[in-house]
């Protein structure tokens, strides 16, 4: 097996440098420093402006590649295979071999190798509406690990709880005082799963059990070393990923 590029690209589960013969990821642009877009307002009679907040813009990651073959027909066949892999109906996960994490994006632009050549350099751009990179899956039964990058909240994949018999279940971030409150008829050993988009009990949708008034469901975040508790006491596990720019 040939040696892969240091930044070999895996796109939607396809390792391009391995799957397409004589394809090589040469370089990558757009993964470095990203500055936030500041929301400002000018105040009459005041010098400068007032910063109300800031958000990170999407990323545009450009992948430079080399592709070759000794016959033009085979060269074009490889290009067609590349097109097939890169075309998706939605955003997909992708990663580079020199990064310990994955990103989410979709093809947005391409530039072909030289016209009618059997060896050439081209490039394509992946639009990342979400500018963050996510690390490997971690699990905790009470406290988020001490992370290398502490400024960003983790990506919560799910909170899984083995519920006791109760009519109220509360998940609390003890460090920040934010809560998710569920009111319902919980039986002993019910499996409760809370994600960003849904809440289920034994696989059944129970989103209507969420206390929308008193819960911080949409704003429930966990940072490095935050401690979680469930009341009444219950076994639980949080699956999450480190997030970084």
N, C-alpha and C positions, 0 to 999 in steps of 0.2 A: 504494500500500500504506500502511495506517495506521501510525502510530508505535506501537511496542510499549512496554509497561511496562518500567521499569528492571530489574524483577525477574521478567520473563516466565519462565514455567516450561516446560521441556521435560521431559516425562514419558514414559519408554519410547519415545523417539524422536519424540513428538508435541509440537510447539510449540503449546500450548493457545491462547495469545493470537492466533495466526495461523490455526490450523486451525478454531477455533470462532468464527464471526463474532459481534462484540459481546461477547466474553469478555475480561476483563482481570484479570491478577494484580495485586491492590491492595497487599498487604503480606505479609510472611512473619515467623513467630515460630519461635524454637527453634534459630537458627543461631549464637547468640553464645556466651558463656562457658559451659563445661561443666566441672563439678568432678568429680573422681574419687570413687568410693566406697571409703573406707578399711576395710581388714580389721584390726580391733584385737582385743586380748585383755586382760582384766583380770588382774593378778597379785596374789595375796593379800599384804597387807602393803606394797604399793607404791601411792603416790599416782598418780592418773591411769590410763593404760593404756599398752600397747605396740603400736605400729603394725607390722604384719607385711607390709603391702603395700597396693596400691591398684589399682583397675581403673576404666575409664571405663564408665558406664552407657550404654544405648541412647539415641538421640535421638528426640524427638517433634517433628517439624517441621510447623507449621500454616500452611496457605496460605489467605489471605483473597482472595476474588475477587468481581467484579461481572459480572453477565450480564443481557442485556436483549433484547427484541424488541417490535415494535409489535403483534403478535398472540400471544395466549396459547398457541395451538397450536404456533407456531414456537418460542416460548420453551421449552416443554416438550420439543420436539424437540432443542433444543440441550442441555438437561439430560440427555436420554437419551444423546446423543453423549458428553457429559462422563463419564457413568457407564461407558460402554463403554470409554473410554480408560483410566480410572482402575482398572478391574477387571483384576487380573492373578492368575495362579495362583502366582506366586512373586515374589521381590524383583526389582526392575528398577532400571536407572540413571535418575537424574533430575538436572537442573541448573537453576540460575537464571542469567539473563543478567548479573547483577552479581557473579558468582563465577567464578573461573578454575579450575574443576574440577567434578567430579560426585560424587554420593552414591548409595548403594544403599538402597532401601526399598520399602515396600508400604503401600497404603492401609489405615488402621486405624479411621478415624472420619470422619463427615461431619455438617455442619449446613446444612440447606437455606436458600435465600433465603426471604423472606416468602411466606406461603401465597397461591397463586393470583394472583401479581403478574407483570407483564411486565417489571419491572426490580427487581432485588434483589441483596443481598449475602449470600454464603454462605461457608463455609469447610470445608476437609477437612484431615485429619491424616495424615501419612506416617510410619510407624514405621520407624526405622533401627536394626536390630539391631547393625549396624556403625556406630559414631558418627563415623567418619572421613570426610573428603572427600579425593578423589584427583585429582591434576593430570594434565596431558597426558602422553602416552607419550614417554619418553626412552629413548635407547639409548647404551650405553657398551661400549668394547672393553678396559676395564681399570680405570677409576676412576669412582666415582660423582661427579656434578657437585657443586660447592659449592652447597648448597641454602639458601634463605632461612630455613627452619625446620629446625633441625638436631637437635632432640630426638627426633623420631620416625623409626623405620626406614622405608625406602621399601617400596612394594608391588612385589615381584618378579613380573612377569608371566611371564617365562621366561628361562632361560639356554640359549642355543643354542651348541653346540660342534661343530666339524668335527674329529673325533677322528683321531689317528694310529693306526697299528697297535700295539696294546698290550693287556695284560690287566688294567690298573689305571688309572683316571682319577680325579684328585683336583682338586676345586675348592676354593680356599682364600681366605678373607677374611684378608688379610695383617695388617690392623690389629687384628683380634680373635682370630685363631688358630682360628676355627671352620672346619669342613671338610665337604664332601660327598664321600664315597668310593664309587666304583663299581668292582666287580670283575667282569670279563666278557671275552668274546672280541671285542675291538674291531678292526674292519678299517680300513685307511687310508681316510679321507674319509667314514666313517660320520657321519650327522647325529644328534647326541645333543641331546635337548631335556628340560630339567629344569624342572618347574613345582611349585607348592605341592602338587598332588595326584597327579602322575604323572611317570614317567620313561620316555621312549621312545627307541629307536634305530631310525632309518629308519622311523619310524611304528609300530613294534612295541613293545608293553609290555615294559619291562625293569626293572620295579620290583624284581624279585627280585635284580637285580645290585647293589642298594644294600647297602653294609656297615652294617647296622643297629646294630651294636655300637659301631663307632668313628666313625660319622658324626654330624654335628649337623644332619641334614636338617630335622627339625621345628623346630629353633631357629636355622636359618641366616638371619641378618639382615644387612642392609647399611644403613649410615648415610652421611650426607653426608661425602664425601671418602674413604670406605673404598676400598681398592685390592684388586682380585681377580686371582688368578693361577690358571692351569690347568697341571697337571703329569700326564704329559709335556707339553711346550710344544705349544700348539694354537691355532688361530684360534677365537675365541669372541666372543659378543655378548650383553650383558645388556639386556633390555627391562624398564623399571621406571617407576613413577609416584611422584611426591612425595606424602606423606601428611600430613594436618594435621587438627587438631580444629576 
